[in-house]
Amino acid sequence: MAPKDCPEFASNHRRRLTSSVERPKDRALDFLECHWRGAPVEEITKNHLGEQMTPGFSASPQKQAYDVIIIGGAIMGSSTAWFLTDNPDFDGSVLVVERDPTYEFASTTHTNSCMRQQFSTELNVRISQFAADFVKNIRERMAGDERVPHLAIQSYGYLYLADTEAFAAQLRANQKVQRAAGASTELLTAEEIKAAYPFYDVDDIILGSINRVDEGYWDGATVFDWWRRQARERGVEYVAGEVVAITRNASGTRVKSVTLASGEVISCGQVVNASGPRAARTAGMVGIDLPVEPRKRYTWIFKTEKPLDQELPLTIDPSGVHVRENGGGTYLCGGHADIDPGVDHDDFAMDFGLWENKIWPAIATRIPQFEAVKLQSEWVGHYSMNTFDHNAITGPHEVIENFIFLNGFSGHGLQQSPAMGRGTAEWITYGAYRSLDLTPFHFDRIKASNPIPEHAVI
Ligand SMILES: Cc1cc2nc3c(=O)[nH]c(=O)nc-3n(C[C@H](O)[C@H](O)[C@H](O)COP(=O)(O)OP(=O)(O)OC[C@H]3O[C@@H](n4cnc5c(N)ncnc54)[C@H](O)[C@@H]3O)c2cc1C
């Protein structure tokens, strides 16, 4: 079924499509302005080229050696930095190096900011459960700091829809894993879906799967912001610069130093690769082949002529398109092109035909009220896709033991940032995990050809 051409809504959205080349920048700046409003006034510094810097970043490292250098200062790097400062057994120095202090191109600023417990891998369920706990108790977790706001999860749930027996079987198998780990996943027949959510067309649907506890939207930007602020206040240094080379010792078993684009060489005890879609490039600096590549993921925000009269779960249509509640009568929709190659790190060009030809027809078929819509904004972000098994890659390299991975989150990294930062900080401090055991996600599984496939990737 094609969406109907509604003069006020549908045709309007065509006029509103603008070049997306600039959009990620707009979005990143909005994000920073919005979340830094009310922040203590800090010195604005200039970088080594004399350019104005973002608050909170210095132009040059204060020291020549650090116990820990984190390459990439977005949500994973900042979570790790914060958890290090929060561990009484860690008393080392930490430098975070960030090539893009506006976060213009980071995955973190292009995210859809949701969390779920509907994974096929038990460890992923437990990782998200810790995220839910952290978010709901953020002020307490952050030393009772009264500046930290209380946060909640908007738990409308993710609703997976199966239109084939094979996918229905996968949903049933996933539910067993999830419930065994304490998640509240329910399986729904088409009739049950229709009764609970009358706006769906479910004629082709065999089974649905939803969890309405601690699953939905959360404010990842605020968590990221507070990790950075507290980490800096506790002594972590954020420097604007790009790591362009990494030097090892003579036997090749340890990283000795990193070299910045400015030419500065900084020694380190341990180094964390938190460089998102550029993770393979960073690993390549020490000769490691990492199966992570940038993949384009598109997001659209739209209004409907007739908003739904109840919250829309994050609905994963069998077409692969997902759409969810976005508040204020708006909805957020995400998807990608059928041909989905790895792309250049700087390629954020919008595919203007995608909305008309694939995305809108899919959601208007599933929810007929979405036949008349008005597009409000759209953007392109990059997933760090782990092409080996779609799961996180963590822990040390088996030979270069002080090179630590924090990569390949394949579209579910925002919700993994609390557990990943905590686990990585434990590994750095103790050489072992003290809370959740992340060793199944260690890099060595790749060399051993031992994938842990995650089937629930959106
Ligand atoms: C459209 C979209 C929707 C998403 N939706 C969700 C969701 O709903 N839920 C969820 O859990 N996850 C979601 N994700 C995934 C999530 O946003 C990412 O997994 C997460 O933000 C990854 O954080 P990161 O810190 O690893 O990477 P990034 O945010 O990409 O940060 C990496 C940083 O490293 C810096 N860097 C890279 N190389 C160097 C270098 N050599 N020197 C210095 N700095 C360097 C970069 O500039 C960048 O700032 C989504 C992602 C996208 C794109």
The ligand as an SDF file (V2000), in Angstrom:
LIG
                    3D

 53 58  0  0  0  0  0  0  0  0999 V2000
   21.2710    6.4250   14.3270 C   0  0  0  0  0  0  0  0  0  0  0  0
   21.7580    5.7130   15.5430 C   0  0  0  0  0  0  0  0  0  0  0  0
   20.8400    5.2690   16.4860 C   0  0  0  0  0  0  0  0  0  0  0  0
   21.2860    4.5920   17.6330 C   0  0  0  0  0  0  0  0  0  0  0  0
   20.3710    4.2300   18.5730 N   0  0  0  0  0  0  0  0  0  0  0  0
   20.7760    3.6160   19.7040 C   0  0  0  0  0  0  0  0  0  0  0  0
   19.8420    3.2790   20.7130 C   0  0  0  0  0  0  0  0  0  0  0  0
   18.6590    3.5560   20.6100 O   0  0  0  0  0  0  0  0  0  0  0  0
   20.3080    2.6240   21.8100 N   0  0  0  0  0  0  0  0  0  0  0  0
   21.6200    2.2980   21.9610 C   0  0  0  0  0  0  0  0  0  0  0  0
   21.9720    1.6780   22.9620 O   0  0  0  0  0  0  0  0  0  0  0  0
   22.5360    2.6320   21.0280 N   0  0  0  0  0  0  0  0  0  0  0  0
   22.1480    3.2870   19.9110 C   0  0  0  0  0  0  0  0  0  0  0  0
   23.0450    3.6440   18.9610 N   0  0  0  0  0  0  0  0  0  0  0  0
   24.4510    3.2790   19.1580 C   0  0  0  0  0  0  0  0  0  0  0  0
   25.1610    4.2170   20.1190 C   0  0  0  0  0  0  0  0  0  0  0  0
   24.8330    5.5490   19.8230 O   0  0  0  0  0  0  0  0  0  0  0  0
   26.6650    3.9640   20.0020 C   0  0  0  0  0  0  0  0  0  0  0  0
   26.9230    2.5830   20.1890 O   0  0  0  0  0  0  0  0  0  0  0  0
   27.4440    4.7430   21.0570 C   0  0  0  0  0  0  0  0  0  0  0  0
   27.1260    6.1130   21.0110 O   0  0  0  0  0  0  0  0  0  0  0  0
   28.9260    4.5100   20.8050 C   0  0  0  0  0  0  0  0  0  0  0  0
   29.6800    5.3880   21.6030 O   0  0  0  0  0  0  0  0  0  0  0  0
   31.2530    5.4540   21.4080 P   0  0  0  0  0  0  0  0  0  0  0  0
   31.7700    6.3740   22.4460 O   0  0  0  0  0  0  0  0  0  0  0  0
   31.7940    4.0670   21.3250 O   0  0  0  0  0  0  0  0  0  0  0  0
   31.4530    6.0250   19.9210 O   0  0  0  0  0  0  0  0  0  0  0  0
   31.3140    7.5240   19.3650 P   0  0  0  0  0  0  0  0  0  0  0  0
   30.1670    8.2230   19.9650 O   0  0  0  0  0  0  0  0  0  0  0  0
   31.3570    7.4540   17.8780 O   0  0  0  0  0  0  0  0  0  0  0  0
   32.6300    8.2020   19.8970 O   0  0  0  0  0  0  0  0  0  0  0  0
   33.9040    7.8860   19.4410 C   0  0  0  0  0  0  0  0  0  0  0  0
   34.7460    9.1370   19.5960 C   0  0  0  0  0  0  0  0  0  0  0  0
   36.0990    8.8290   19.3010 O   0  0  0  0  0  0  0  0  0  0  0  0
   36.6760    9.9480   18.6620 C   0  0  0  0  0  0  0  0  0  0  0  0
   37.8690    9.4840   17.9300 N   0  0  0  0  0  0  0  0  0  0  0  0
   37.9060    8.5720   16.9250 C   0  0  0  0  0  0  0  0  0  0  0  0
   39.1820    8.3670   16.5200 N   0  0  0  0  0  0  0  0  0  0  0  0
   39.9680    9.1710   17.2800 C   0  0  0  0  0  0  0  0  0  0  0  0
   41.3700    9.4310   17.3180 C   0  0  0  0  0  0  0  0  0  0  0  0
   42.2220    8.7970   16.5020 N   0  0  0  0  0  0  0  0  0  0  0  0
   41.8390   10.3440   18.2080 N   0  0  0  0  0  0  0  0  0  0  0  0
   40.9740   10.9880   19.0460 C   0  0  0  0  0  0  0  0  0  0  0  0
   39.6430   10.7910   19.0410 N   0  0  0  0  0  0  0  0  0  0  0  0
   39.1420    9.8930   18.1750 C   0  0  0  0  0  0  0  0  0  0  0  0
   35.5610   10.4500   17.7590 C   0  0  0  0  0  0  0  0  0  0  0  0
   35.7590   11.7910   17.3690 O   0  0  0  0  0  0  0  0  0  0  0  0
   34.3240   10.2320   18.6220 C   0  0  0  0  0  0  0  0  0  0  0  0
   33.9460   11.4050   19.3420 O   0  0  0  0  0  0  0  0  0  0  0  0
   22.6610    4.3360   17.8210 C   0  0  0  0  0  0  0  0  0  0  0  0
   23.5910    4.7860   16.8760 C   0  0  0  0  0  0  0  0  0  0  0  0
   23.1490    5.4740   15.7590 C   0  0  0  0  0  0  0  0  0  0  0  0
   24.1570    5.9790   14.7610 C   0  0  0  0  0  0  0  0  0  0  0  0
  1  2  1  0
  2  3  1  0
  2 52  2  0
  3  4  2  0
  4  5  1  0
  4 50  1  0
  5  6  2  0
  6  7  1  0
  6 13  1  0
  7  8  2  0
  7  9  1  0
  9 10  1  0
 10 11  2  0
 10 12  1  0
 12 13  2  0
 13 14  1  0
 14 15  1  0
 14 50  1  0
 15 16  1  0
 16 17  1  0
 16 18  1  0
 18 19  1  0
 18 20  1  0
 20 21  1  0
 20 22  1  0
 22 23  1  0
 23 24  1  0
 24 25  2  0
 24 26  1  0
 24 27  1  0
 27 28  1  0
 28 29  2  0
 28 30  1  0
 28 31  1  0
 31 32  1  0
 32 33  1  0
 33 34  1  0
 33 48  1  0
 34 35  1  0
 35 36  1  0
 35 46  1  0
 36 37  1  0
 36 45  1  0
 37 38  2  0
 38 39  1  0
 39 40  1  0
 39 45  2  0
 40 41  1  0
 40 42  2  0
 42 43  1  0
 43 44  2  0
 44 45  1  0
 46 47  1  0
 46 48  1  0
 48 49  1  0
 50 51  2  0
 51 52  1  0
 52 53  1  0
M  END
$$$$
